[in-house]
Each structure stands twice: as C-alpha cells, then as structure tokens.
Amino acid sequence: MCAKCASGYYKDGSQCKKCDEGRYQPSKGQPACIRCKADSSQNETGQTTCTKCAEGKANPVPGSCLTRYMASV
C-alpha cells in the first residue's frame, strides 16, 4: 500500500515534501501545493491554510502581506 503524504505536504516522486512559504495543502496525498490567494499569506512551510492579510495589505510575494499602494490616476 502506498503511503499518502500528510496535509501540508505534497508528493514528489517517492518523497513527501513540505509546502513552501506562500503555499499550503489542506488535503492528504496531493501531488502539489496551492499558492495563497492575493489577500492571504503563509510565512511557514508545511502548512494547511493561509492567513488573511490585514485590511489594506496584499500578498505580492510568497509568505508576506505588504501595504498596497494605489497608483494615482
């Protein structure tokens, strides 16, 4: 029987690897992790959820919520 990777991990060949910062995996036995949406982040590896950014912040790079700047029109 094939072992399934735990939540927060993905299957890479015969190994289970932690999801990188900015990604998550809520389900067991998955082949890839999911990137956090633009309004959330995850700054730790091997996680099952992302955390919503505070009001006025966004996630332009994995693992961070930064202040959004609006261009003047």
Secondary structure, DSSP 8 states (H G I E B T S, - for coil): ------TTEEEETTEEEE--TTEE--SSS-SS-EE--TTEE--SSS-S--EE--TTEE-SSTT--EE------
